[in-house]
Amino acid sequence: MKNPKVVIIGSGSQFTEFFLQEYFKYEKFKGSTLVFVDRKPERLKEELRLANKLNEVLEWNVNISGTGERLEALEGADFVYCFVAVNSNEAWDMEFKISQKHGLNPFEAYTGGAAGLSFAMRHVPLMLDICYDIEKICPDAWLILDNNPLAKMLAAIQTYANVKFIGYCNGHELMGTALEQFMDMTDRDESLKNADPIEREFMVPSGSIDILLAGINHIQWALEIKDSKTGEDLYPKVMEKIYSTKISDFPAGYRFSFEIAKDFGLIPSPADNHAGDYIWCVDDKIASDAGLEPYPVSLWFGGKDASGWRKVADKVDDKRSALRYVNERRTGWMNLLIAHHMLSDGPKYFPAINIQNNGAISNLSDDIIVEVPAIIGPDFVSAVQVGPLPEPIAAICELHGRINNIVADAAATGSKDIALQALMLDPFIHSVTKAKALLEDILQHNKKYDTRF
């Protein structure tokens, strides 16, 4: 494919910043067309200013434009990246408050549990509308999602739309970073070993460890851990160190995950706040020992306004500063590799995609969305067949995977009955009275948004 057209819907996202760092690294995107879609004109102007500066000084010859209307952007698209979020920070904060009001204690609060249902109510209809536009305007385009609640949106797309899609999550990058730090296989400054999860989210692995991860989004499990240079199986050494280490001495943000590995024999991924919202045996003691606390929404690094984007764009004013910007690499950088591999001549291995199972994990249902490695090539993606998960781990993934499908149905159809059933199946709730009260508050919270309820 020569001179592809790439569209970013929700280009005001922080992921666009990382995306641009990669777009101007890979020569396959020279001479391409790149279109930003952002409904906030002032912010869009600054995004375009950054992209145009990079394009000009690096001589990439990209045809760059921006619009607030996705219909005009989609014409002729080959790849549609979706970073869109619906009033993310304000709504996300409310998910915590609603859950806590009913005695729940979520740590991540945007993909699992009651919060995941609420997020899905807002995002599934939007994603389906985008899919219907793609079906009409650019039916051969690939839709690549990098937004949440990822598995629930993908579950809705596989049932209610007809587009080619992949979901990407940067969790494998976070887990790689944590394991390198834990095993002293990184040249990063020692002080970063105790980086909090927000700081950690800007890091990427150094590449000294290869991990095979499989499961569902936000609760994968490390099946293999190897030295990337020698191929040595590091799992025995990792587990030996885990068993001999106190929870307080684990890297921050991974204390719960590594401690729970002592009981399950495998390490959950991608981080404590995610795993804590899916592994329902978490209790107050282990949460306290691990320093597990609700994610600090007010400190979230995403959601830049126009002034935030202006600060980024102001740093690029010549070739030297452009190269410095492009050569930075932060978590999330691999999402562009999906399109890159599809533009390549032959198949390439990719460490983690979200896709319908269809036997990739042999003891999970075929119709749930799983997160597994894949082979990506010209206009195709094929999940790696990883075999069965250990039965206790499969049980966790199967339940949450089926709940994802049920939530997707509820959000796509506007069915209060199905939404209630999803809450009643949630192992953290275990009360029909609480489930009904939660649903009423969630529906009230989402009244001002475009849902199907």
C-alpha positions as CSV (number, residue, x, y, z in Angstrom):
1,M,0.0,0.0,0.0
2,K,1.5,3.3,-1.1
3,N,0.9,6.5,0.7
4,P,-1.7,5.3,3.2
5,K,-4.3,7.5,4.8
6,V,-4.4,7.4,8.6
7,V,-7.2,9.0,10.6
8,I,-7.1,9.7,14.3
9,I,-10.5,10.1,16.0
10,G,-10.1,11.7,19.4
11,S,-6.8,13.3,18.4
12,G,-6.8,15.4,21.6
13,S,-5.7,12.3,23.5
14,Q,-2.3,12.0,25.1
15,F,-1.8,9.0,22.9
16,T,-1.6,11.3,19.8
17,E,1.5,12.8,21.3
18,F,3.2,9.4,21.6
19,F,1.7,8.4,18.2
20,L,3.4,11.4,16.5
21,Q,6.8,10.4,18.0
22,E,6.5,7.2,16.1
23,Y,4.9,8.5,12.9
24,F,8.0,10.5,12.1
25,K,10.3,7.6,12.8
26,Y,9.0,5.1,10.2
27,E,9.7,5.9,6.6
28,K,6.6,3.9,5.5
29,F,4.6,6.9,6.6
30,K,6.6,9.4,4.4
31,G,4.2,10.9,1.9
32,S,1.1,9.6,3.7
33,T,-2.0,11.4,4.6
34,L,-2.7,12.1,8.3
35,V,-6.0,13.5,9.5
36,F,-6.9,14.6,13.0
37,V,-10.4,14.6,14.3
38,D,-11.1,16.7,17.4
39,R,-14.2,18.6,18.2
40,K,-12.3,21.3,20.2
41,P,-11.0,23.8,17.5
42,E,-8.4,25.5,19.7
43,R,-6.9,22.3,20.8
44,L,-7.0,20.9,17.3
45,K,-5.1,23.9,16.1
46,E,-2.2,23.2,18.5
47,E,-2.1,19.5,17.6
48,L,-1.8,20.4,14.0
49,R,0.9,23.0,14.8
50,L,3.0,20.3,16.4
51,A,2.4,17.8,13.6
52,N,3.2,20.4,10.9
53,K,6.4,21.5,12.6
54,L,7.6,17.9,12.7
55,N,6.6,17.3,9.1
56,E,8.3,20.4,7.8
57,V,11.6,20.2,9.6
58,L,12.0,16.4,9.2
59,E,10.8,16.6,5.5
60,W,8.4,13.8,5.8
61,N,6.0,15.2,3.1
62,V,2.9,14.1,5.0
63,N,-0.4,15.6,4.0
64,I,-1.7,16.8,7.3
65,S,-5.2,18.2,8.1
66,G,-7.7,18.4,10.9
67,T,-11.4,18.6,11.2
68,G,-14.2,18.4,13.8
69,E,-16.3,16.1,11.5
70,R,-15.2,12.5,11.2
71,L,-17.4,11.8,8.1
72,E,-15.1,14.0,5.9
73,A,-12.0,12.6,7.6
74,L,-12.9,9.0,6.9
75,E,-13.1,9.3,3.1
76,G,-10.4,7.0,1.6
77,A,-9.0,6.0,5.0
78,D,-6.8,2.9,5.3
79,F,-6.3,3.0,9.1
80,V,-8.6,4.6,11.7
81,Y,-7.1,4.9,15.1
82,C,-9.5,5.7,17.9
83,F,-8.3,7.4,21.1
84,V,-11.7,9.0,21.8
85,A,-13.0,9.4,25.4
86,V,-16.3,10.9,26.5
87,N,-15.7,13.6,29.1
88,S,-13.1,11.4,30.6
89,N,-11.8,13.0,33.7
90,E,-15.1,14.3,35.1
91,A,-17.0,11.1,34.4
92,W,-14.1,8.9,35.6
93,D,-14.1,10.6,39.0
94,M,-17.9,10.0,39.3
95,E,-17.3,6.2,38.7
96,F,-15.2,6.1,41.8
97,K,-17.8,8.1,43.8
98,I,-20.8,6.0,42.7
99,S,-19.0,2.7,43.5
100,Q,-17.7,4.0,46.9
101,K,-21.2,5.2,47.8
102,H,-22.4,1.5,47.5
103,G,-19.6,0.0,49.5
104,L,-17.3,-0.9,46.6
105,N,-13.7,0.0,46.5
106,P,-12.4,0.0,42.9
107,F,-8.8,0.9,42.2
108,E,-8.9,1.5,38.4
109,A,-12.6,2.1,37.9
110,Y,-12.9,2.4,34.2
111,T,-13.0,-1.1,32.6
112,G,-14.1,-3.6,35.3
113,G,-17.1,-3.8,37.6
114,A,-19.9,-1.2,37.9
115,A,-17.5,1.5,36.6
116,G,-16.9,-0.5,33.5
117,L,-20.6,-0.8,32.8
118,S,-21.0,3.0,33.2
119,F,-18.1,3.7,30.9
120,A,-19.5,1.2,28.3
121,M,-22.9,3.1,28.4
122,R,-21.1,6.2,27.1
123,H,-18.6,4.7,24.8
124,V,-20.2,1.7,23.1
125,P,-22.8,3.8,21.2
126,L,-20.2,6.2,20.1
127,M,-17.9,3.4,18.9
128,L,-20.8,1.7,17.0
129,D,-21.7,5.0,15.3
130,I,-18.0,5.3,14.2
131,C,-18.1,1.7,12.9
132,Y,-21.3,2.4,10.9
133,D,-19.6,5.4,9.3
134,I,-16.6,3.2,8.4
135,E,-18.9,0.6,6.9
136,K,-20.4,3.2,4.6
137,I,-17.4,5.4,3.8
138,C,-14.2,3.3,4.0
139,P,-15.2,-0.4,4.5
140,D,-11.7,-1.7,3.8
141,A,-10.1,0.3,6.6
142,W,-8.8,-1.2,9.7
143,L,-10.2,0.2,13.0
144,I,-7.5,0.2,15.7
145,L,-8.8,1.0,19.2
146,D,-6.6,2.3,21.9
147,N,-9.3,3.6,24.3
148,N,-11.3,2.2,27.2
149,P,-13.3,0.2,28.1
150,L,-11.5,-1.7,25.4
151,A,-12.8,-5.2,25.7
152,K,-16.4,-4.1,26.1
153,M,-16.3,-1.9,23.0
154,L,-14.7,-4.7,21.0
155,A,-17.3,-7.2,22.2
156,A,-20.0,-4.8,20.9
157,I,-18.2,-4.2,17.6
158,Q,-17.9,-8.0,16.9
159,T,-21.6,-8.5,17.4
160,Y,-23.2,-5.3,16.1
161,A,-20.9,-4.0,13.4
162,N,-19.0,-5.2,10.3
163,V,-15.5,-3.7,10.3
164,K,-12.0,-5.0,10.5
165,F,-10.8,-4.2,14.0
166,I,-8.0,-4.7,16.5
167,G,-7.6,-3.4,20.1
168,Y,-4.3,-2.4,21.5
169,C,-3.4,-1.8,25.2
170,N,0.1,-0.8,26.4
171,G,-0.1,-3.1,29.5
172,H,2.6,-5.4,28.2
173,E,5.0,-2.5,28.1
174,L,4.3,-1.7,31.8
175,M,4.8,-5.3,32.9
176,G,8.0,-5.5,30.9
177,T,9.3,-2.4,32.7
178,A,8.3,-3.7,36.1
179,L,10.0,-7.1,35.6
180,E,13.2,-5.5,34.3
181,Q,13.3,-3.3,37.4
182,F,12.5,-6.2,39.7
183,M,15.2,-8.4,38.2
184,D,17.8,-5.7,38.0
185,M,17.9,-6.0,34.2
186,T,17.7,-2.3,33.3
187,D,20.2,0.5,33.2
188,R,17.6,3.0,34.4
189,D,18.4,5.1,37.5
190,E,17.9,3.1,40.7
191,S,15.5,5.8,42.0
192,L,12.9,4.8,39.4
193,K,12.4,1.4,41.0
194,N,10.1,3.1,43.4
195,A,8.4,5.2,40.8
196,D,4.7,5.5,41.4
197,P,2.3,4.2,38.7
198,I,1.9,7.6,37.1
199,E,5.6,8.1,36.6
200,R,5.9,4.5,35.5
201,E,3.3,5.1,32.7
202,F,5.9,7.2,30.9
203,M,8.4,4.4,30.8
204,V,9.0,1.7,28.2
205,P,10.9,-1.6,28.7
206,S,14.6,-1.6,27.7
207,G,14.1,-4.9,25.8
208,S,16.2,-7.2,28.1
209,I,13.2,-9.4,28.9
210,D,10.7,-11.1,26.6
211,I,7.3,-11.9,28.1
212,L,4.5,-14.1,26.8
213,L,1.2,-12.7,28.1
214,A,-2.3,-14.1,27.7
215,G,-5.7,-13.4,29.2
216,I,-8.2,-10.6,28.8
217,N,-7.6,-6.9,28.8
218,H,-6.3,-5.6,32.1
219,I,-6.0,-9.1,33.6
220,Q,-3.4,-10.9,31.5
221,W,-1.0,-13.4,33.0
222,A,2.7,-13.9,32.3
223,L,3.0,-17.4,30.9
224,E,6.7,-17.1,29.9
225,I,9.6,-14.8,31.0
226,K,12.8,-15.1,29.1
227,D,16.1,-13.3,28.7
228,S,15.8,-11.7,25.3
229,K,19.5,-12.1,24.6
230,T,20.1,-15.6,25.7
231,G,16.7,-17.2,25.6
232,E,17.1,-18.4,29.2
233,D,13.9,-19.2,31.0
234,L,13.8,-16.6,33.8
235,Y,10.5,-17.6,35.4
236,P,12.1,-19.9,38.0
237,K,14.4,-17.0,39.1
238,V,11.6,-14.5,39.1
239,M,9.4,-16.7,41.2
240,E,12.2,-17.6,43.6
241,K,12.8,-13.9,44.1
242,I,9.1,-13.2,44.5
243,Y,8.7,-15.9,47.2
244,S,11.7,-14.5,49.1
245,T,10.7,-10.8,48.9
246,K,8.4,-9.0,51.3
247,I,5.5,-7.2,49.7
248,S,6.8,-3.9,50.9
249,D,10.0,-4.4,48.8
250,F,8.3,-5.1,45.5
251,P,8.3,-2.2,43.0
252,A,5.5,0.2,43.7
253,G,2.5,-0.4,41.5
254,Y,3.3,-4.1,41.4
255,R,3.2,-5.2,45.0
256,F,-0.3,-6.7,44.8
257,S,0.5,-8.4,41.5
258,F,3.7,-10.0,42.7
259,E,2.2,-11.0,46.0
260,I,-0.8,-12.6,44.4
261,A,1.6,-14.5,42.1
262,K,2.7,-16.4,45.3
263,D,-0.7,-18.0,45.4
264,F,-1.5,-18.5,41.7
265,G,2.0,-19.3,40.5
266,L,1.8,-16.8,37.7
267,I,2.1,-13.0,37.6
268,P,-0.9,-11.0,36.7
269,S,-0.5,-8.0,34.4
270,P,-0.4,-5.0,33.7
271,A,-0.4,-3.4,37.2
272,D,-1.9,-3.4,40.6
273,N,-4.8,-1.1,40.0
274,H,-5.9,-3.1,37.1
275,A,-5.4,-6.6,38.6
276,G,-7.1,-5.4,41.9
277,D,-10.3,-4.7,40.0
278,Y,-10.5,-8.2,38.5
279,I,-9.1,-10.6,41.2
280,W,-12.0,-10.6,43.6
281,C,-10.1,-12.2,46.5
282,V,-8.5,-8.8,47.2
283,D,-9.2,-7.7,50.7
284,D,-8.4,-4.7,53.0
285,K,-5.3,-6.3,54.4
286,I,-3.5,-7.1,51.1
287,A,-4.7,-3.8,49.7
288,S,-3.2,-2.0,52.6
289,D,0.1,-4.0,52.5
290,A,0.4,-3.4,48.8
291,G,-0.4,0.3,49.0
292,L,-3.4,-0.3,46.7
293,E,-5.5,2.9,46.5
294,P,-7.9,4.4,43.9
295,Y,-6.2,5.8,40.9
296,P,-5.7,9.6,41.4
297,V,-7.8,10.9,38.6
298,S,-6.7,14.5,39.3
299,L,-3.1,13.5,38.5
300,W,-4.0,11.8,35.2
301,F,-1.5,13.0,32.6
302,G,-4.0,12.7,29.7
303,G,-6.7,15.1,28.6
304,K,-4.6,18.1,27.6
305,D,-6.4,21.2,26.7
306,A,-5.2,23.7,24.0
307,S,-2.7,25.3,26.4
308,G,-1.2,21.8,27.2
309,W,-0.8,21.0,23.5
310,R,0.7,24.5,23.0
311,K,3.4,23.8,25.4
312,V,4.3,20.6,23.6
313,A,4.3,22.3,20.2
314,D,6.4,25.2,21.5
315,K,9.3,22.8,22.2
316,V,9.7,22.0,18.5
317,D,11.2,24.8,16.5
318,D,14.1,23.3,14.5
319,K,15.5,20.0,13.3
320,R,17.4,19.3,16.5
321,S,14.4,19.8,18.8
322,A,12.2,17.8,16.4
323,L,14.6,14.9,16.4
324,R,14.8,15.1,20.2
325,Y,11.0,14.9,20.4
326,V,10.7,12.1,17.9
327,N,13.5,10.0,19.6
328,E,11.7,10.0,22.9
329,R,9.7,6.9,23.5
330,R,7.0,6.5,26.0
331,T,4.5,3.8,26.8
332,G,1.9,3.3,24.1
333,W,4.5,3.7,21.3
334,M,3.7,0.3,19.8
335,N,0.2,1.1,18.6
336,L,1.5,2.6,15.3
337,L,3.4,-0.6,14.7
338,I,0.1,-2.3,13.9
339,A,-0.4,-0.2,10.8
340,H,3.4,-0.3,10.1
341,H,3.3,-4.2,10.1
342,M,0.3,-4.2,7.8
343,L,2.2,-2.0,5.4
344,S,5.2,-4.4,5.5
345,D,6.0,-7.1,3.0
346,G,5.7,-10.0,5.3
347,P,4.2,-11.1,8.7
348,K,5.6,-9.8,11.9
349,Y,5.2,-10.9,15.5
350,F,3.4,-8.5,17.8
351,P,3.3,-9.0,21.6
352,A,-0.3,-8.1,22.5
353,I,-3.5,-7.4,20.7
354,N,-7.2,-7.6,21.7
355,I,-9.3,-9.8,19.4
356,Q,-12.1,-12.4,19.5
357,N,-10.6,-15.6,21.0
358,N,-11.6,-18.2,18.5
359,G,-9.4,-20.8,20.1
360,A,-6.3,-18.7,20.8
361,I,-6.7,-19.6,24.5
362,S,-8.1,-23.0,24.2
363,N,-10.0,-23.2,27.5
364,L,-11.8,-19.9,27.2
365,S,-15.0,-19.4,25.2
366,D,-14.4,-18.6,21.5
367,D,-16.6,-15.5,21.5
368,I,-14.9,-13.5,24.3
369,I,-12.3,-10.8,23.7
370,V,-8.8,-12.0,24.7
371,E,-5.5,-10.2,24.8
372,V,-2.8,-12.4,23.2
373,P,0.3,-12.1,20.9
374,A,-0.4,-12.0,17.2
375,I,1.1,-12.2,13.8
376,I,0.4,-9.1,11.7
377,G,1.0,-8.8,8.0
378,P,-0.4,-7.1,4.9
379,D,-4.1,-6.5,5.7
380,F,-4.3,-9.4,8.2
381,V,-4.0,-10.2,11.8
382,S,-3.8,-13.7,13.3
383,A,-3.8,-14.5,17.0
384,V,-1.1,-16.7,18.3
385,Q,-2.5,-20.0,19.7
386,V,-1.2,-20.0,23.2
387,G,-3.0,-23.1,24.5
388,P,-4.8,-23.4,27.8
389,L,-4.4,-21.2,30.9
390,P,-4.2,-22.9,34.3
391,E,-7.8,-23.6,35.3
392,P,-8.0,-21.1,38.3
393,I,-6.7,-18.4,36.0
394,A,-9.0,-19.4,33.2
395,A,-11.9,-19.1,35.6
396,I,-11.1,-15.5,36.3
397,C,-10.7,-14.6,32.7
398,E,-13.7,-16.5,31.6
399,L,-16.1,-14.9,34.1
400,H,-14.9,-11.3,33.3
401,G,-14.7,-12.1,29.6
402,R,-18.4,-13.2,29.6
403,I,-19.4,-10.2,31.7
404,N,-17.7,-8.0,29.0
405,N,-20.0,-9.5,26.4
406,I,-23.0,-9.0,28.5
407,V,-22.2,-5.4,29.3
408,A,-21.6,-4.9,25.5
409,D,-25.1,-6.2,24.8
410,A,-26.6,-3.9,27.5
411,A,-24.8,-0.8,26.2
412,A,-25.5,-1.5,22.6
413,T,-29.3,-2.2,23.1
414,G,-30.0,0.0,26.0
415,S,-31.4,-2.9,28.0
416,K,-31.7,-2.2,31.7
417,D,-32.5,-5.9,32.4
418,I,-29.2,-7.0,30.8
419,A,-27.3,-4.2,32.6
420,L,-28.7,-5.4,35.9
421,Q,-27.7,-9.0,35.1
422,A,-24.1,-7.9,34.4
423,L,-24.0,-6.2,37.9
424,M,-25.5,-9.2,39.6
425,L,-22.8,-11.4,38.0
426,D,-20.0,-9.2,39.3
427,P,-18.2,-11.1,42.1
428,F,-17.4,-7.8,44.0
429,I,-21.2,-7.0,44.3
430,H,-22.9,-10.3,45.4
431,S,-26.1,-8.4,46.3
432,V,-29.2,-7.9,44.2
433,T,-30.2,-5.0,46.3
434,K,-26.8,-3.3,45.8
435,A,-26.8,-4.1,42.1
436,K,-30.2,-2.4,41.6
437,A,-29.2,0.7,43.5
438,L,-26.0,0.9,41.6
439,L,-27.8,0.6,38.3
440,E,-30.1,3.5,39.2
441,D,-27.2,5.7,40.1
442,I,-25.3,4.8,37.0
443,L,-28.3,5.5,34.8
444,Q,-28.8,8.9,36.5
445,H,-25.1,9.7,36.1
446,N,-25.2,9.0,32.4
447,K,-28.4,10.9,31.6
448,K,-26.6,13.8,30.2
449,Y,-24.7,11.6,27.7
450,D,-25.8,10.0,24.5
451,T,-26.5,6.5,25.6
452,R,-29.0,4.0,24.3
453,F,-30.9,3.8,27.6
